[in-house]
Amino acid sequence: MMQQLANLDLADLFQLSSPLAGKRIVVAMSGGVDSSVVAALAARSGAETIGITLQLYDYGAATGRKGACCAGDDIRDARAVSDRLGITHYVFDHESAFREDVVERFADDYLAGRTPIPCIRCNMGPKFTDLLRMARELGADCLATGHYVRRVVGAAGPELHRALDPARDQSYFLYGTTEAQLDFLRFPLGGLPKSAVRQIADAEGLRVAAKPDSQDICFVPDGDYAKIVRAVRPEGVRPGEIVHAETGAVLGSHAGIIHFTVGQRRGLEIGGQPEPLYVTGIDAAQHRVLVGPKRLLGVASAAISDTNRIGLLPDVPLSAKVRSLARPVPITLEGPLGEGADTTIRFAQAEYGVAPGQAAVIYAGERVVGGGWIEATQPAT
């Protein structure tokens, strides 16, 4: 592996002109293996390397669960890696801003019957907006992160592309990256498989080489979203009825709409029905959960808001992902994209599991061209 490390073109990985000696690279360090390897590669390049960790929400300390990107254990891991590499490391307290911009928004979205994605909110706010400002104030030539995406310089400037390893691709979460941010950002891991990243960590003697990847939202490491909403907005959690979306019949009751998302089947506890029922909608005003057969989940189009566009919109077929784990499906755009405009995406075939609050991320092949927040859907039936 050391020979493989020696063969890596680090200037190419960081997309900076050679030599890197005399350059300054700031690395966003979460305490995980990915960002730690980015710091190791930056340090090995000869550039002055500075690690920054944002203390956002120390929920890991309360649960005893490792792997949450904002937990105290992760900050200690980031510091230990920095010490091992001999680089400067700063920790900045952003808990107040993170709570207001991300955690409280997460709770409010659930109470409004939406299905939030706080990781995108975090990337749009603390991770990129604040970290980029800090990196520039430190006189950095770039800000490098451990995200699995690729920055490709095209004819019109930097473009955001999916990672070469589709199993690791994180482009869905970064559609809100602006062109100005992308000009300064670097993603050295976008062309590497995860196995190679762990091998580099092991070769560099990093304590996080075998650290498990976090599978949860950082401030909900136990996966209990409702518990967070109750803690943040206890006055907003109210019981209500479970109602058939077609007949209007009351089929049961629930302890709060925060326990349900569009497309959900489990946890309804309404037996004796002639066919399987799914959550087809949430009436937040009436505290009602609407259920129906799977065909009611089919969506013909979705209205999206606050859109972002990265680069020029190409004259090629487009596709969209409406969930982080969904496959891109063919779509057409009906309206402008970017600069916060509202628009509509129309699916070539009925798409299922499209939930308000999620993001619709638009691709031209492997390239991310932008996206926006799903506000409403039009049924296919």
C-alpha positions as a Markdown table, in Angstrom:
| # | Residue | x | y | z |
|---|---|---|---|---|
| 1 | Met | 0.0 | 0.0 | 0.0 |
| 2 | Met | 2.9 | 2.4 | 0.7 |
| 3 | Gln | 3.9 | 2.0 | -3.0 |
| 4 | Gln | 0.3 | 2.8 | -4.1 |
| 5 | Leu | 0.5 | 5.9 | -1.9 |
| 6 | Ala | 3.7 | 6.9 | -3.5 |
| 7 | Asn | 2.1 | 6.5 | -6.9 |
| 8 | Leu | -0.8 | 8.8 | -6.1 |
| 9 | Asp | -0.6 | 12.2 | -7.8 |
| 10 | Leu | -1.6 | 14.3 | -4.9 |
| 11 | Ala | -1.6 | 17.5 | -6.8 |
| 12 | Asp | -4.1 | 15.9 | -9.1 |
| 13 | Leu | -6.2 | 14.6 | -6.2 |
| 14 | Phe | -6.4 | 18.1 | -4.7 |
| 15 | Gln | -6.6 | 19.8 | -8.2 |
| 16 | Leu | -3.9 | 22.3 | -7.3 |
| 17 | Ser | -0.9 | 23.2 | -9.4 |
| 18 | Ser | 2.5 | 21.6 | -8.5 |
| 19 | Pro | 4.4 | 21.8 | -6.3 |
| 20 | Leu | 2.1 | 21.7 | -3.3 |
| 21 | Ala | 4.8 | 23.0 | -1.0 |
| 22 | Gly | 3.9 | 26.5 | -0.2 |
| 23 | Lys | 0.1 | 25.8 | -0.6 |
| 24 | Arg | -2.3 | 25.7 | 2.3 |
| 25 | Ile | -5.1 | 23.1 | 2.5 |
| 26 | Val | -7.8 | 23.3 | 5.1 |
| 27 | Val | -9.5 | 19.9 | 5.7 |
| 28 | Ala | -13.0 | 19.5 | 7.2 |
| 29 | Met | -12.4 | 16.8 | 9.8 |
| 30 | Ser | -15.3 | 14.9 | 11.3 |
| 31 | Gly | -13.3 | 12.3 | 13.2 |
| 32 | Gly | -14.2 | 9.6 | 10.7 |
| 33 | Val | -11.9 | 7.6 | 8.5 |
| 34 | Asp | -12.7 | 9.5 | 5.3 |
| 35 | Ser | -11.8 | 13.0 | 6.4 |
| 36 | Ser | -8.9 | 11.7 | 8.3 |
| 37 | Val | -7.4 | 10.1 | 5.1 |
| 38 | Val | -8.0 | 13.4 | 3.3 |
| 39 | Ala | -6.0 | 15.1 | 6.0 |
| 40 | Ala | -3.3 | 12.5 | 5.7 |
| 41 | Leu | -3.1 | 12.9 | 1.9 |
| 42 | Ala | -2.9 | 16.7 | 2.3 |
| 43 | Ala | -0.1 | 16.5 | 4.8 |
| 44 | Arg | 1.8 | 14.0 | 2.7 |
| 45 | Ser | 1.6 | 16.3 | -0.3 |
| 46 | Gly | 3.9 | 18.9 | 1.4 |
| 47 | Ala | 1.2 | 21.5 | 1.6 |
| 48 | Glu | 0.6 | 23.2 | 5.0 |
| 49 | Thr | -2.4 | 21.4 | 6.3 |
| 50 | Ile | -5.0 | 22.6 | 8.8 |
| 51 | Gly | -7.8 | 20.5 | 10.2 |
| 52 | Ile | -11.1 | 22.1 | 11.3 |
| 53 | Thr | -13.8 | 20.3 | 13.2 |
| 54 | Leu | -17.2 | 21.9 | 14.0 |
| 55 | Gln | -18.7 | 20.9 | 17.3 |
| 56 | Leu | -22.3 | 20.7 | 16.2 |
| 57 | Tyr | -24.4 | 18.5 | 18.4 |
| 58 | Asp | -22.8 | 16.1 | 21.0 |
| 59 | Tyr | -25.5 | 13.5 | 21.1 |
| 60 | Gly | -23.1 | 10.6 | 21.1 |
| 61 | Ala | -22.0 | 11.4 | 24.6 |
| 62 | Ala | -25.6 | 11.1 | 25.8 |
| 63 | Thr | -26.2 | 7.8 | 24.1 |
| 64 | Gly | -22.8 | 6.2 | 24.4 |
| 65 | Arg | -23.0 | 5.4 | 20.7 |
| 66 | Lys | -19.9 | 5.9 | 18.6 |
| 67 | Gly | -20.0 | 7.0 | 15.0 |
| 68 | Ala | -22.1 | 10.1 | 15.1 |
| 69 | Cys | -20.2 | 12.8 | 13.3 |
| 70 | Cys | -20.7 | 15.5 | 15.9 |
| 71 | Ala | -20.1 | 13.5 | 19.0 |
| 72 | Gly | -17.3 | 14.2 | 21.5 |
| 73 | Asp | -15.5 | 11.0 | 20.8 |
| 74 | Asp | -15.2 | 12.0 | 17.1 |
| 75 | Ile | -13.7 | 15.4 | 18.0 |
| 76 | Arg | -11.1 | 13.5 | 20.1 |
| 77 | Asp | -10.5 | 11.2 | 17.2 |
| 78 | Ala | -10.0 | 14.2 | 14.8 |
| 79 | Arg | -7.5 | 15.7 | 17.3 |
| 80 | Ala | -5.6 | 12.4 | 17.7 |
| 81 | Val | -5.3 | 12.0 | 13.9 |
| 82 | Ser | -4.1 | 15.6 | 13.6 |
| 83 | Asp | -1.5 | 15.0 | 16.3 |
| 84 | Arg | -0.4 | 11.8 | 14.5 |
| 85 | Leu | 0.0 | 13.8 | 11.2 |
| 86 | Gly | 1.6 | 16.8 | 12.9 |
| 87 | Ile | -0.9 | 19.3 | 11.6 |
| 88 | Thr | -2.7 | 22.2 | 13.2 |
| 89 | His | -6.2 | 21.4 | 14.4 |
| 90 | Tyr | -9.0 | 23.7 | 15.4 |
| 91 | Val | -12.4 | 23.0 | 16.9 |
| 92 | Phe | -15.1 | 25.6 | 16.6 |
| 93 | Asp | -18.3 | 25.5 | 18.6 |
| 94 | His | -21.3 | 25.8 | 16.3 |
| 95 | Glu | -23.9 | 24.1 | 18.5 |
| 96 | Ser | -26.2 | 27.1 | 18.8 |
| 97 | Ala | -26.4 | 27.8 | 15.1 |
| 98 | Phe | -26.6 | 24.1 | 14.3 |
| 99 | Arg | -29.5 | 23.7 | 16.7 |
| 100 | Glu | -31.4 | 26.6 | 15.2 |
| 101 | Asp | -30.6 | 25.9 | 11.5 |
| 102 | Val | -30.7 | 22.2 | 11.4 |
| 103 | Val | -32.2 | 20.5 | 14.5 |
| 104 | Glu | -35.1 | 22.8 | 15.1 |
| 105 | Arg | -35.9 | 22.8 | 11.4 |
| 106 | Phe | -35.8 | 19.0 | 11.4 |
| 107 | Ala | -38.4 | 19.0 | 14.2 |
| 108 | Asp | -40.6 | 21.6 | 12.6 |
| 109 | Asp | -40.6 | 19.8 | 9.3 |
| 110 | Tyr | -41.8 | 16.6 | 10.9 |
| 111 | Leu | -44.6 | 18.4 | 12.7 |
| 112 | Ala | -45.6 | 19.9 | 9.4 |
| 113 | Gly | -46.0 | 16.5 | 7.9 |
| 114 | Arg | -42.8 | 16.6 | 5.8 |
| 115 | Thr | -39.9 | 14.2 | 5.6 |
| 116 | Pro | -36.7 | 16.2 | 6.3 |
| 117 | Ile | -33.1 | 15.6 | 5.2 |
| 118 | Pro | -31.0 | 17.5 | 7.8 |
| 119 | Cys | -27.7 | 16.4 | 6.2 |
| 120 | Ile | -28.5 | 18.6 | 3.2 |
| 121 | Arg | -29.4 | 21.5 | 5.4 |
| 122 | Cys | -26.1 | 21.0 | 7.3 |
| 123 | Asn | -24.1 | 21.0 | 4.0 |
| 124 | Met | -25.9 | 24.2 | 2.9 |
| 125 | Gly | -25.2 | 25.9 | 6.2 |
| 126 | Pro | -22.5 | 25.0 | 8.8 |
| 127 | Lys | -20.4 | 22.6 | 6.7 |
| 128 | Phe | -19.9 | 24.6 | 3.5 |
| 129 | Thr | -21.0 | 28.2 | 4.3 |
| 130 | Asp | -19.2 | 28.5 | 7.6 |
| 131 | Leu | -16.3 | 26.2 | 6.9 |
| 132 | Leu | -15.5 | 27.9 | 3.6 |
| 133 | Arg | -15.5 | 31.3 | 5.3 |
| 134 | Met | -13.1 | 30.0 | 8.0 |
| 135 | Ala | -10.9 | 28.4 | 5.3 |
| 136 | Arg | -10.7 | 31.6 | 3.4 |
| 137 | Glu | -9.9 | 33.6 | 6.5 |
| 138 | Leu | -7.0 | 31.2 | 7.1 |
| 139 | Gly | -5.7 | 32.0 | 3.7 |
| 140 | Ala | -6.3 | 28.5 | 2.3 |
| 141 | Asp | -5.9 | 27.6 | -1.3 |
| 142 | Cys | -8.9 | 25.2 | -1.0 |
| 143 | Leu | -11.2 | 23.4 | 1.5 |
| 144 | Ala | -11.0 | 19.6 | 1.2 |
| 145 | Thr | -13.7 | 17.2 | 2.5 |
| 146 | Gly | -14.1 | 13.5 | 2.7 |
| 147 | His | -17.3 | 13.4 | 0.6 |
| 148 | Tyr | -17.5 | 10.7 | -2.1 |
| 149 | Val | -18.2 | 13.0 | -5.1 |
| 150 | Arg | -16.0 | 14.2 | -7.9 |
| 151 | Arg | -15.1 | 17.8 | -8.9 |
| 152 | Val | -14.6 | 17.8 | -12.6 |
| 153 | Val | -13.3 | 20.9 | -14.4 |
| 154 | Gly | -15.4 | 21.3 | -17.6 |
| 155 | Ala | -15.4 | 23.8 | -20.4 |
| 156 | Ala | -17.5 | 26.2 | -18.4 |
| 157 | Gly | -15.8 | 25.6 | -15.0 |
| 158 | Pro | -15.9 | 23.1 | -12.2 |
| 159 | Glu | -18.8 | 20.6 | -12.3 |
| 160 | Leu | -20.1 | 18.2 | -9.6 |
| 161 | His | -20.1 | 14.5 | -10.6 |
| 162 | Arg | -21.1 | 11.3 | -8.9 |
| 163 | Ala | -18.4 | 9.3 | -7.2 |
| 164 | Leu | -16.8 | 6.5 | -9.3 |
| 165 | Asp | -18.0 | 4.0 | -6.7 |
| 166 | Pro | -21.8 | 4.2 | -6.9 |
| 167 | Ala | -22.2 | 2.4 | -3.5 |
| 168 | Arg | -20.4 | 5.3 | -1.8 |
| 169 | Asp | -21.8 | 8.2 | -3.9 |
| 170 | Gln | -22.9 | 11.2 | -1.8 |
| 171 | Ser | -23.8 | 13.6 | -4.6 |
| 172 | Tyr | -27.5 | 13.6 | -3.6 |
| 173 | Phe | -26.6 | 15.5 | -0.4 |
| 174 | Leu | -24.5 | 18.1 | -2.1 |
| 175 | Tyr | -26.9 | 19.4 | -4.8 |
| 176 | Gly | -27.1 | 22.7 | -3.0 |
| 177 | Thr | -23.4 | 23.5 | -3.5 |
| 178 | Thr | -23.0 | 26.8 | -5.3 |
| 179 | Glu | -20.7 | 27.5 | -8.2 |
| 180 | Ala | -18.6 | 29.8 | -6.0 |
| 181 | Gln | -18.3 | 27.1 | -3.3 |
| 182 | Leu | -17.4 | 24.4 | -5.8 |
| 183 | Asp | -14.6 | 26.7 | -7.1 |
| 184 | Phe | -13.0 | 26.4 | -3.7 |
| 185 | Leu | -13.9 | 22.9 | -2.7 |
| 186 | Arg | -12.0 | 19.7 | -3.3 |
| 187 | Phe | -13.1 | 16.1 | -2.9 |
| 188 | Pro | -10.0 | 13.9 | -3.1 |
| 189 | Leu | -11.8 | 10.6 | -2.4 |
| 190 | Gly | -14.4 | 10.8 | -5.2 |
| 191 | Gly | -12.3 | 8.5 | -7.5 |
| 192 | Leu | -11.3 | 6.0 | -4.8 |
| 193 | Pro | -13.1 | 2.9 | -3.4 |
| 194 | Lys | -13.7 | 2.7 | 0.3 |
| 195 | Ser | -11.4 | -0.2 | 0.7 |
| 196 | Ala | -8.5 | 1.8 | -0.6 |
| 197 | Val | -9.3 | 4.7 | 1.8 |
| 198 | Arg | -9.2 | 2.3 | 4.7 |
| 199 | Gln | -5.9 | 0.8 | 3.5 |
| 200 | Ile | -4.4 | 4.3 | 3.3 |
| 201 | Ala | -5.6 | 5.0 | 6.9 |
| 202 | Asp | -4.0 | 1.8 | 8.0 |
| 203 | Ala | -0.7 | 2.5 | 6.2 |
| 204 | Glu | -0.6 | 6.0 | 7.8 |
| 205 | Gly | -1.2 | 4.5 | 11.3 |
| 206 | Leu | -4.4 | 6.3 | 11.9 |
| 207 | Arg | -6.4 | 5.2 | 14.9 |
| 208 | Val | -9.7 | 5.5 | 12.9 |
| 209 | Ala | -8.6 | 3.0 | 10.1 |
| 210 | Ala | -11.2 | 0.5 | 11.2 |
| 211 | Lys | -13.8 | 2.9 | 12.6 |
| 212 | Pro | -17.3 | 2.0 | 11.5 |
| 213 | Asp | -19.1 | 4.4 | 9.2 |
| 214 | Ser | -22.0 | 6.3 | 10.7 |
| 215 | Gln | -25.3 | 5.1 | 9.4 |
| 216 | Asp | -27.5 | 7.6 | 11.1 |
| 217 | Ile | -28.2 | 11.3 | 11.2 |
| 218 | Cys | -25.5 | 12.7 | 13.5 |
| 219 | Phe | -27.8 | 14.1 | 16.2 |
| 220 | Val | -30.1 | 11.0 | 16.0 |
| 221 | Pro | -27.5 | 8.1 | 16.3 |
| 222 | Asp | -30.1 | 5.7 | 17.7 |
| 223 | Gly | -32.5 | 6.3 | 14.8 |
| 224 | Asp | -35.3 | 7.5 | 17.1 |
| 225 | Tyr | -36.4 | 10.6 | 15.2 |
| 226 | Ala | -39.6 | 11.1 | 17.2 |
| 227 | Lys | -37.6 | 11.3 | 20.5 |
| 228 | Ile | -35.7 | 14.3 | 19.1 |
| 229 | Val | -38.9 | 16.0 | 17.9 |
| 230 | Arg | -40.5 | 15.5 | 21.3 |
| 231 | Ala | -37.4 | 17.0 | 23.0 |
| 232 | Val | -37.3 | 20.0 | 20.8 |
| 233 | Arg | -41.0 | 20.7 | 20.3 |
| 234 | Pro | -42.9 | 18.8 | 23.0 |
| 235 | Glu | -45.9 | 21.1 | 22.6 |
| 236 | Gly | -46.3 | 20.1 | 19.0 |
| 237 | Val | -46.8 | 16.3 | 19.4 |
| 238 | Arg | -50.5 | 15.4 | 19.4 |
| 239 | Pro | -52.4 | 12.2 | 18.8 |
| 240 | Gly | -54.9 | 11.9 | 15.9 |
| 241 | Glu | -56.7 | 9.6 | 13.5 |
| 242 | Ile | -55.6 | 7.2 | 10.8 |
| 243 | Val | -58.0 | 7.8 | 7.9 |
| 244 | His | -58.4 | 5.9 | 4.6 |
| 245 | Ala | -57.4 | 8.3 | 1.8 |
| 246 | Glu | -60.2 | 7.2 | -0.5 |
| 247 | Thr | -63.2 | 6.4 | 1.7 |
| 248 | Gly | -62.5 | 8.8 | 4.5 |
| 249 | Ala | -63.2 | 6.0 | 7.0 |
| 250 | Val | -61.4 | 6.2 | 10.4 |
| 251 | Leu | -59.3 | 3.1 | 10.7 |
| 252 | Gly | -57.4 | 3.8 | 13.9 |
| 253 | Ser | -55.5 | 6.3 | 15.9 |
| 254 | His | -51.9 | 7.3 | 16.4 |
| 255 | Ala | -49.7 | 9.0 | 19.0 |
| 256 | Gly | -48.4 | 11.7 | 16.6 |
| 257 | Ile | -47.7 | 12.4 | 13.0 |
| 258 | Ile | -44.0 | 12.5 | 13.8 |
| 259 | His | -44.0 | 8.7 | 13.7 |
| 260 | Phe | -45.0 | 8.5 | 10.1 |
| 261 | Thr | -43.6 | 9.3 | 6.6 |
| 262 | Val | -45.1 | 9.0 | 3.1 |
| 263 | Gly | -44.6 | 5.4 | 1.8 |
| 264 | Gln | -44.5 | 3.8 | 5.2 |
| 265 | Arg | -46.2 | 0.5 | 5.8 |
| 266 | Arg | -45.0 | -0.8 | 9.1 |
| 267 | Gly | -46.3 | 0.6 | 12.4 |
| 268 | Leu | -49.8 | 1.5 | 11.3 |
| 269 | Glu | -51.4 | -1.2 | 13.6 |
| 270 | Ile | -54.6 | -1.3 | 11.6 |
| 271 | Gly | -55.3 | -5.0 | 10.9 |
| 272 | Gly | -58.2 | -6.6 | 9.1 |
| 273 | Gln | -57.9 | -4.7 | 5.9 |
| 274 | Pro | -58.5 | -6.4 | 2.5 |
| 275 | Glu | -55.2 | -5.1 | 1.0 |
| 276 | Pro | -51.9 | -3.7 | 2.4 |
| 277 | Leu | -52.1 | -0.1 | 3.3 |
| 278 | Tyr | -49.4 | 2.6 | 3.1 |
| 279 | Val | -49.1 | 6.1 | 4.4 |
| 280 | Thr | -50.1 | 8.2 | 1.3 |
| 281 | Gly | -50.2 | 11.6 | 3.0 |
| 282 | Ile | -50.1 | 13.5 | 6.2 |
| 283 | Asp | -52.6 | 16.2 | 7.2 |
| 284 | Ala | -50.6 | 18.1 | 9.7 |
| 285 | Ala | -53.4 | 20.7 | 10.3 |
| 286 | Gln | -55.8 | 18.0 | 11.4 |
| 287 | His | -53.2 | 15.7 | 12.9 |
| 288 | Arg | -54.4 | 12.9 | 10.6 |
| 289 | Val | -52.4 | 10.2 | 8.8 |
| 290 | Leu | -53.8 | 9.2 | 5.4 |
| 291 | Val | -53.4 | 5.6 | 4.3 |
| 292 | Gly | -54.3 | 3.7 | 1.1 |
| 293 | Pro | -53.3 | 1.1 | -1.4 |
| 294 | Lys | -49.9 | 1.3 | -3.0 |
| 295 | Arg | -51.3 | 2.6 | -6.3 |
| 296 | Leu | -52.1 | 5.9 | -4.5 |
| 297 | Leu | -48.3 | 6.4 | -4.0 |
| 298 | Gly | -47.7 | 6.7 | -7.7 |
| 299 | Val | -46.6 | 10.3 | -8.6 |
| 300 | Ala | -46.7 | 11.9 | -12.0 |
| 301 | Ser | -44.9 | 15.1 | -11.1 |
| 302 | Ala | -43.4 | 17.0 | -8.2 |
| 303 | Ala | -43.2 | 20.8 | -7.5 |
| 304 | Ile | -39.8 | 21.7 | -6.1 |
| 305 | Ser | -38.8 | 25.0 | -4.5 |
| 306 | Asp | -35.7 | 27.0 | -3.7 |
| 307 | Thr | -33.8 | 25.3 | -6.6 |
| 308 | Asn | -30.1 | 25.5 | -7.2 |
| 309 | Arg | -28.3 | 25.0 | -10.5 |
| 310 | Ile | -24.6 | 24.1 | -10.8 |
| 311 | Gly | -23.2 | 25.2 | -14.1 |
| 312 | Leu | -25.1 | 25.4 | -17.4 |
| 313 | Leu | -28.1 | 23.2 | -18.0 |
| 314 | Pro | -27.1 | 20.8 | -20.8 |
| 315 | Asp | -29.4 | 19.9 | -23.7 |
| 316 | Val | -29.4 | 16.2 | -22.9 |
| 317 | Pro | -31.8 | 13.9 | -21.2 |
| 318 | Leu | -32.2 | 14.5 | -17.5 |
| 319 | Ser | -32.8 | 12.2 | -14.5 |
| 320 | Ala | -33.7 | 12.8 | -10.9 |
| 321 | Lys | -33.3 | 11.1 | -7.5 |
| 322 | Val | -36.1 | 11.8 | -5.1 |
| 323 | Arg | -34.6 | 9.8 | -2.2 |
| 324 | Ser | -30.9 | 9.3 | -1.2 |
| 325 | Leu | -31.1 | 5.6 | -1.9 |
| 326 | Ala | -33.3 | 5.8 | -5.0 |
| 327 | Arg | -32.0 | 5.2 | -8.5 |
| 328 | Pro | -32.1 | 8.2 | -10.9 |
| 329 | Val | -35.2 | 8.1 | -13.1 |
| 330 | Pro | -35.9 | 9.9 | -16.4 |
| 331 | Ile | -37.6 | 13.3 | -16.0 |
| 332 | Thr | -38.4 | 16.5 | -17.8 |
| 333 | Leu | -38.1 | 20.0 | -16.3 |
| 334 | Glu | -41.1 | 22.3 | -16.6 |
| 335 | Gly | -39.7 | 25.7 | -15.6 |
| 336 | Pro | -36.5 | 27.4 | -14.7 |
| 337 | Leu | -33.8 | 25.8 | -12.4 |
| 338 | Gly | -31.6 | 27.8 | -10.1 |
| 339 | Glu | -31.4 | 31.0 | -8.2 |
| 340 | Gly | -34.1 | 29.9 | -5.8 |
| 341 | Ala | -36.8 | 29.5 | -8.5 |
| 342 | Asp | -39.7 | 27.1 | -8.2 |
| 343 | Thr | -40.1 | 24.5 | -10.9 |
| 344 | Thr | -41.8 | 21.2 | -11.6 |
| 345 | Ile | -40.3 | 17.9 | -12.6 |
| 346 | Arg | -42.4 | 15.4 | -14.6 |
| 347 | Phe | -41.5 | 11.7 | -14.3 |
| 348 | Ala | -41.4 | 9.6 | -17.5 |
| 349 | Gln | -43.2 | 6.9 | -15.5 |
| 350 | Ala | -45.0 | 6.9 | -12.2 |
| 351 | Glu | -42.5 | 7.3 | -9.3 |
| 352 | Tyr | -43.2 | 6.0 | -5.9 |
| 353 | Gly | -42.2 | 7.2 | -2.4 |
| 354 | Val | -42.0 | 10.9 | -3.4 |
| 355 | Ala | -42.4 | 12.8 | -0.1 |
| 356 | Pro | -42.6 | 16.5 | 0.6 |
| 357 | Gly | -39.5 | 17.6 | 2.5 |
| 358 | Gln | -37.2 | 15.4 | 0.6 |
| 359 | Ala | -34.9 | 16.7 | -2.1 |
| 360 | Ala | -35.2 | 16.1 | -5.8 |
| 361 | Val | -31.6 | 16.0 | -7.3 |
| 362 | Ile | -31.3 | 16.4 | -11.0 |
| 363 | Tyr | -28.5 | 14.7 | -13.1 |
| 364 | Ala | -27.3 | 14.9 | -16.6 |
| 365 | Gly | -25.6 | 11.5 | -16.8 |
| 366 | Glu | -23.0 | 11.4 | -14.0 |
| 367 | Arg | -23.1 | 15.2 | -13.5 |
| 368 | Val | -25.2 | 16.9 | -10.8 |
| 369 | Val | -26.9 | 19.9 | -12.4 |
| 370 | Gly | -28.9 | 21.0 | -9.4 |
| 371 | Gly | -32.1 | 20.3 | -7.5 |
| 372 | Gly | -34.6 | 21.6 | -5.0 |
| 373 | Trp | -37.0 | 20.7 | -2.1 |
| 374 | Ile | -40.1 | 18.7 | -2.9 |
| 375 | Glu | -43.1 | 20.8 | -1.9 |
| 376 | Ala | -46.1 | 18.9 | -3.4 |
| 377 | Thr | -46.8 | 16.0 | -5.7 |
| 378 | Gln | -49.4 | 15.3 | -8.4 |
| 379 | Pro | -50.8 | 11.7 | -8.3 |
| 380 | Ala | -50.4 | 9.5 | -11.3 |
| 381 | Thr | -53.8 | 7.9 | -10.9 |
